[in-house]
Amino acid sequence: LHHEHLRPQSFLLAIAVLLAVCALLVKLLFRTSRQRLVGVSEGPAAGHGSPEGFGQSLKLIGESRYLRLLAGLTAIGCLATWIMKYQFTLIAKAAYGSNAVGLAAFFGRFNGYMGLAALVFQLALTGPLLRTFGIRITLLIVPLALMSTSVGVMVAPTLLMGSILRGSHYLVRFSL
């Protein structure tokens, strides 16, 4: 089967079917293992004085400088990640033009290879990096990697540089 005959839209039904199968498997798992998994379905117990609703949570965040800084840092990180993903998509679309099948094949290969690379990185490098450099220096790798590769994309907005940018994010986003 050659990928020239497949359209990216034709995979949507397959994805929906696979997700439905996953939902059924989870339901089956909870039905057959209810006794062993009784604590999994329960949420964590709220401590005394914990916010009970969204409004109280926002009030708590507003009253704490630390929580405001943490929320701001999270928002900025989310925005930067969204811009980076959008930039990568634009670069890939420009490289593939109207070839939607080629673009879908590129994204499929890219995400597959990056998933494997992230697994290897997680298993082989995260522990040694943390033991050698500690949490502060190791966490500094993430912004340094993303800043340096972003500069590379600004200098040369090619598919290769966009892939290096997105790939560096893919490798470190959950590992460090």
C-alpha positions as CSV (number, residue, x, y, z in Angstrom):
1,L,0.0,0.0,0.0
2,H,1.5,3.3,-1.1
3,H,1.0,6.5,0.8
4,E,0.1,8.4,-2.4
5,H,-3.3,6.7,-2.3
6,L,-4.1,7.6,1.3
7,R,-5.5,10.9,2.3
8,P,-5.0,12.4,5.8
9,Q,-8.7,12.7,6.2
10,S,-9.1,8.9,5.8
11,F,-7.4,8.3,9.1
12,L,-10.0,10.2,11.2
13,L,-12.4,7.2,11.2
14,A,-9.6,4.9,12.2
15,I,-8.6,7.2,15.1
16,A,-12.2,7.4,16.3
17,V,-12.5,3.6,16.2
18,L,-9.2,3.2,18.1
19,L,-10.3,5.7,20.8
20,A,-13.6,3.9,21.1
21,V,-11.8,0.6,21.6
22,C,-9.6,2.2,24.3
23,A,-12.7,3.5,26.1
24,L,-14.2,0.0,26.0
25,L,-11.0,-1.5,27.3
26,V,-10.9,0.9,30.2
27,K,-14.5,0.1,31.0
28,L,-13.8,-3.6,30.9
29,L,-10.7,-3.1,33.1
30,F,-12.7,-1.3,35.8
31,R,-15.5,-3.9,35.6
32,T,-13.2,-7.0,36.0
33,S,-10.8,-5.4,38.5
34,R,-13.2,-3.3,40.6
35,Q,-11.9,-4.6,43.9
36,R,-8.2,-3.9,43.1
37,L,-8.9,-0.5,41.6
38,V,-11.5,0.8,44.1
39,G,-9.2,3.6,45.2
40,V,-8.3,4.7,41.7
41,S,-11.7,6.1,40.8
42,E,-11.9,8.2,44.0
43,G,-10.4,11.6,43.9
44,P,-7.9,12.8,46.5
45,A,-9.3,13.8,49.8
46,A,-9.4,17.5,50.3
47,G,-7.6,18.8,53.3
48,H,-9.0,21.2,55.8
49,G,-9.1,24.7,54.4
50,S,-8.7,23.6,50.8
51,P,-10.6,25.6,48.2
52,E,-13.9,24.1,47.4
53,G,-14.6,25.7,44.0
54,F,-13.0,27.5,41.1
55,G,-13.7,30.9,42.5
56,Q,-12.0,30.1,45.8
57,S,-9.0,28.6,43.9
58,L,-8.7,31.9,41.9
59,K,-8.9,33.9,45.1
60,L,-6.2,31.8,46.7
61,I,-4.0,32.3,43.7
62,G,-4.6,36.0,43.7
63,E,-3.6,36.3,47.4
64,S,-0.3,34.4,47.1
65,R,2.7,35.9,45.2
66,Y,4.2,32.5,44.8
67,L,1.1,31.0,43.2
68,R,0.7,34.1,40.9
69,L,4.3,33.7,39.7
70,L,3.7,30.0,39.2
71,A,0.5,30.6,37.3
72,G,2.2,33.2,35.2
73,L,5.2,30.9,34.4
74,T,2.8,28.2,33.4
75,A,0.8,30.5,31.2
76,I,4.0,31.8,29.5
77,G,5.2,28.3,29.0
78,C,1.9,27.2,27.4
79,L,1.9,30.2,25.1
80,A,5.6,29.6,24.1
81,T,4.8,25.9,23.4
82,W,1.7,26.8,21.3
83,I,3.7,29.4,19.2
84,M,6.5,26.8,18.7
85,K,4.1,24.1,17.5
86,Y,2.3,26.6,15.2
87,Q,5.6,27.8,13.8
88,F,6.7,24.2,13.1
89,T,3.4,23.5,11.4
90,L,3.8,26.6,9.2
91,I,7.3,25.6,8.2
92,A,6.3,22.1,7.4
93,K,3.3,23.3,5.3
94,A,5.5,25.6,3.4
95,A,8.0,22.8,2.7
96,Y,5.3,20.4,1.5
97,G,3.1,22.9,-0.3
98,S,-0.2,21.3,-1.4
99,N,1.0,17.8,-0.8
100,A,-1.3,16.9,2.1
101,V,-0.3,13.2,2.0
102,G,3.4,14.0,2.1
103,L,2.8,16.4,5.0
104,A,0.8,13.8,7.0
105,A,3.5,11.2,6.3
106,F,6.2,13.6,7.5
107,F,4.3,14.4,10.7
108,G,3.6,10.7,11.3
109,R,7.3,9.7,10.8
110,F,8.5,12.7,12.8
111,N,6.2,12.0,15.8
112,G,7.0,8.3,15.7
113,Y,10.7,8.8,15.7
114,M,10.5,11.5,18.3
115,G,8.4,9.3,20.6
116,L,11.1,6.6,20.4
117,A,13.9,9.1,21.0
118,A,12.0,10.6,24.0
119,L,11.7,7.1,25.5
120,V,15.4,6.5,25.1
121,F,16.2,9.9,26.5
122,Q,13.9,9.3,29.5
123,L,15.3,5.9,30.2
124,A,19.0,6.5,29.5
125,L,19.7,10.2,30.3
126,T,17.2,11.8,32.7
127,G,18.5,9.9,35.8
128,P,22.2,10.4,35.1
129,L,21.6,14.1,34.3
130,L,19.8,14.6,37.6
131,R,22.4,12.7,39.6
132,T,25.3,14.5,38.0
133,F,24.0,18.1,37.8
134,G,21.1,18.3,40.2
135,I,17.6,19.6,39.6
136,R,18.5,23.3,39.1
137,I,21.1,22.8,36.3
138,T,19.1,20.0,34.7
139,L,15.9,22.1,34.5
140,L,17.9,24.8,32.9
141,I,18.5,22.5,29.9
142,V,14.8,23.0,28.8
143,P,14.8,26.8,28.3
144,L,18.4,26.8,26.9
145,A,17.5,24.1,24.3
146,L,14.4,25.9,23.2
147,M,16.0,29.3,23.1
148,S,19.0,28.2,21.1
149,T,16.9,26.2,18.6
150,S,14.4,29.1,18.3
151,V,17.3,31.4,17.3
152,G,18.3,28.8,14.8
153,V,14.8,28.9,13.3
154,M,14.9,32.7,13.2
155,V,18.2,32.5,11.3
156,A,17.2,29.7,8.9
157,P,13.5,28.9,8.9
158,T,13.9,25.6,7.1
159,L,12.2,22.3,7.7
160,L,15.4,21.0,9.2
161,M,15.7,23.8,11.7
162,G,12.0,23.6,12.5
163,S,12.3,19.9,13.1
164,I,15.3,20.4,15.4
165,L,13.3,23.0,17.4
166,R,10.2,20.8,17.7
167,G,12.4,17.7,18.3
168,S,14.3,19.4,21.1
169,H,11.0,20.3,22.8
170,Y,9.6,16.8,22.2
171,L,12.7,15.3,23.9
172,V,12.8,17.4,27.0
173,R,9.1,18.4,27.7
174,F,8.3,15.4,29.9
175,S,11.8,14.1,30.7
176,L,13.3,17.1,32.4
